[in-house]
Amino acid sequence: MKKGKALYWELFLSTFYLSAFTFGGGYVIVSMMKEKFCDQLHYIEEKEMLDLVAIAQSAPGAIAVNGAIVLGYKMAGIPGILVCVLGTVIPPFAIIYVISMFYHAFITNKIIAALLLGMRAGVGALIASVVYDMGKGVIQDTPIKSIMIMAATFILNEFLKVNIAWIVLGCMIIALLETFVFTKKVPS
């Protein structure tokens, strides 16, 4: 792994590039971060990336920025956070600024509308691919109890329409009970 200024530049340029050329929201950029930092650069392991994504999802705010924060902190501490967040927010800010200047022209242009419609299909396929790849890793390395909790949360949210906040709260309670009540203390 690179050190010092070289690492900061690589973090900035990587997050800038991912943010500039990733369409479809935060989950797409997180999946691209996984591909870049786990698969290509080998800076972090896939399991660790899953943990970072879980932390990013649990914090309020945009998942892309939260992902950049936890990735930057893991890679280079506080300066890494600043570098990754800047690299992540500059492209959408610039793109939104330009679009806002020409909003009326964009919204009425049939070619732009067709391009955006085509992007939706690609984004859906990309998200499905990442869910499959990361989910496969989770299922292989996870106890059956966690898989049952994952399935239950999916059923509660998707079919029974339970608010996600209640599901997260329930999972937190389960984790606290498991950690402090049901875990046997090992004598030191």
N, C-alpha and C positions, 0 to 999 in steps of 0.2 A: 504494500500500500504506500502511496505517496505521502510525504510529510510536508508541513509548513505551507508556504505559498502555493506550491504545486497542488496540494490537496484542496486548498480553498478554491483555486481556479477550476479544478476538475469538478468539485461539488457545484460551484456556481454555473459553469457551462453545462453540466449535465442536467441540473434542475431547470435552467433557463431553456435548454433545448426541449426537454420533456414537456415543460409547460407551454412552450410556444407551438409545438406541433402535436399536441394531444387534445383531441376534441371529445367531449362526452362527459365531462365532470370529473370529480375527485377520484372516484373509484378507478377510472381508466388511468389517471396519472399515477396512482398508487401501484397499479399493476405494472405500469411501465417502469416505475422506480425499482420494483422487484426485479424486473428483467435486466435493468441496467446495473444495479448495485449488487445483485446476487448472482445472476447468470453470466453477465459479461465481465464485470470488474472483480467479482468474488470478494468484495469488501465485507459482506455479511452473509450469514447462512440463511437459508429459506425459513427455517423455524424462527430465527431471530426476527426476520422481516415480518412474519405473521404476528409476533408479539408487538412489534412496532406499529403495525396496522391496527391491532386491537387497542393500543394506547391512543393512537390518533383518532380512532372512531369514538372512543369514550370521552374525549374532550369536546367542549362546545366549539363551534366554528367550522370553517371549510375543511374538509378532509384532506385536500391537497396541501393546504398550508400546515395543518397539523402533522401530516406525514413528513413534510419538509422539516418541521421543527424537531420531531423525534429522530429522524434520520440524521439531520445536521448535528444534533447533540451527541448522538451515538458515535458519529464519525470524528467530530472535532470540537466538542463542547459548545460553549456559548458562541464563540466566533463562527462555528459551523452552523449554528441556528441562524445567525444573521445572514450568512452567505446563502444558505439554502432557501430561506424565506425570500430574500431579494430575487434570487434566480427564479423562484416560483411565481411571485406576484407581478414582476415587471411585464412579462409578455401579455397576460390577460388584461392588465391595466392599459397597456398601449393599444391592444386590439379593440377593447371596449371604447377607448377614447376615439379611435379612428372611426369605428362603426357609429358612434353617437354623432359624429360630424356629418355622416352621410346616411343617417338612419332611414330617411324617407326613400332614398334611392335604393337601399338594400332591401327594404321591406316590400317594395313593388317590383323588384327584378325577378323574373321567372327563372333565370339561370341560377341565381343565388339560392332561391327557394328549392330548386331541384338538387343543387349541391348539398344543401343542409339535409334534405330528405335522404339522400344517399348516404350521408355521414351517419345518420341514425342507425341504419342497418349495420354498418361497419362497427359502430360503437357497441351495439348489442352483441355482435359476434365476439368482439374483443373481451367484453366483460364476461360472457359465458365461458370463453377459453380460460381466462384467469381464474374464475371461480372453480372450474374443473381442476386446473393444475394445483392451485393452493388448497382446495378442498381435499384432493387426493392425499396430499402431504399431511393434512390435519388428521384425516381418518386413519392413516397408517400409524401415526405416532401418538394417538390419543386413546385413553381408556374408554371402554364401552359406555361408562357413565356420562362422559362428556359428549359423546356422540348422541346419546339419548336426550341430553339437555339441548343440544343443537337442533335435533329433530323436533323436540317439543316447542322450542321457541319459534321455529319456522311454522309449525301448525297453528300455534296461538296467534301469530301475527297474520299469516296469509289467509287462513280459513276462518278463524274465529274473530278476526279483526281486533285483537287485544292491542291496546296502545303500546308502542315500543318502549315508552318510558316505564311502564309497569313491568314489562319483560326484563328490562335491564335491571330494575330494582330487585326483582325476584332472583335474577342470576347473582347479583351482588350479595343478597341474603344467603343464598346457597353457598357461595364461596366463603363468606364469613363463618357460617356454621361449620363447613367442612374444615376450615383452617383452625378455628378456635374451640370447637366443641367435639367434632368427631375425629380429629387427628390425635393419635397417641403421642404423648410427649416422650421424647428420647432422653434418658438421663444423661447429663453431661459429666 
